[in-house]
Each structure stands twice: as structure tokens, then as C-alpha cells.
């Protein structure tokens, strides 16, 4: 754990935040007396809900049908 005084914390906040992002804790002191602790946050992953779009999306019956020759040629750069 790294301890810094208030003046150093204000002057080097970006550097201290970089340390915190790497998992280190920083204590901010006033006249040598610890006043605050700077720690990183654990970011929560969004909760997946399988099937939340069920009934809201429709896939056409011909979704996987072969493309028309003209459109296929355009995709292949033959036009």
C-alpha cells in the first residue's frame, strides 16, 4: 500500500489512479495521518438473459435461400 500526502495526491492524481487500476491501494494522508484510501472498483458484468428477444424477432422462411445471380455477382465484385 502506497501512502501520499494531500498535495502529492492532487498533483499526481492521474498517476495514482493508474496505480489503483493495477490493483494497488493508495492512502492519502494529512500531516502524516491517514485520511482516505483510494481503491479500485470491481466492475460488474451485465447479466445475460437468454431468450429475452423471443417472439420479437422474425426470420424469413427464405433466409438461407441462395442469392439471385445479380446480387451474388455484386457481392463477388463481378459487376
C-alpha positions as CSV (number, residue, x, y, z in Angstrom):
1,X,0.0,0.0,0.0
2,X,1.4,3.4,-1.0
3,X,0.9,6.5,1.2
4,X,1.0,10.0,-0.2
5,X,0.2,13.5,1.3
6,X,-2.7,15.6,0.1
7,X,-0.6,17.9,-2.1
8,X,1.1,15.0,-3.9
9,X,-2.3,13.3,-4.4
10,X,-3.7,16.5,-6.0
11,X,-0.6,16.9,-8.1
12,X,-0.3,13.3,-9.3
13,X,-3.9,12.1,-9.3
14,X,-3.7,10.6,-12.8
15,X,-0.6,8.6,-11.8
16,X,-2.3,7.4,-8.6
17,X,-5.4,6.3,-10.5
18,X,-3.2,4.3,-12.8
19,X,-1.7,2.5,-9.8
20,X,-5.2,1.8,-8.4
21,X,-6.3,0.4,-11.8
22,X,-3.5,-2.1,-11.5
23,X,-4.9,-3.4,-8.2
24,X,-2.8,-1.3,-5.7
25,X,-4.4,0.8,-2.9
26,X,-3.2,4.3,-2.1
27,X,-3.6,6.0,1.3
28,X,-3.9,9.8,1.3
29,X,-2.5,11.4,4.5
30,X,-2.7,14.9,6.0
31,X,0.4,15.7,8.1
32,X,1.3,12.1,8.1
33,X,-2.1,11.0,9.4
34,X,-4.1,8.7,7.1
35,X,-7.3,10.4,6.0
36,X,-8.6,8.4,3.0
37,X,-8.0,5.3,1.0
38,X,-8.1,5.2,-2.8
39,X,-9.1,1.7,-4.1
40,X,-10.3,0.4,-7.4
41,X,-13.8,-0.7,-8.2
42,X,-14.8,-4.1,-9.3
43,X,-16.8,-3.6,-12.5
44,X,-19.9,-5.8,-12.6
45,X,-20.6,-7.7,-15.8
46,X,-24.0,-7.2,-17.3
47,X,-26.4,-10.1,-16.6
48,X,-27.3,-12.1,-19.7
49,X,-30.9,-13.2,-20.1
50,X,-31.1,-15.8,-22.8
51,X,-34.2,-15.6,-24.8
52,X,-35.2,-12.0,-23.9
53,X,-36.0,-11.3,-27.6
54,X,-38.1,-14.5,-28.0
55,X,-41.2,-13.6,-30.1
56,X,-39.8,-10.2,-31.1
57,X,-37.6,-11.3,-34.0
58,X,-38.9,-13.0,-37.1
59,X,-36.6,-14.8,-39.5
60,X,-38.0,-15.1,-43.0
61,X,-38.6,-18.6,-44.4
62,X,-36.2,-18.0,-47.3
63,X,-33.4,-16.6,-45.0
64,X,-30.8,-19.1,-46.1
65,X,-32.0,-19.5,-49.7
66,X,-29.4,-18.9,-52.5
67,X,-28.9,-15.3,-53.6
68,X,-30.1,-14.2,-57.0
69,X,-27.3,-14.2,-59.6
70,X,-27.2,-10.4,-60.0
71,X,-26.9,-9.9,-56.2
72,X,-24.3,-12.7,-55.9
73,X,-22.2,-11.1,-58.6
74,X,-22.4,-7.7,-56.8
75,X,-21.0,-9.3,-53.6
76,X,-18.3,-11.1,-55.5
77,X,-17.3,-7.8,-57.3
78,X,-18.2,-9.1,-60.8
79,X,-20.3,-6.0,-61.8
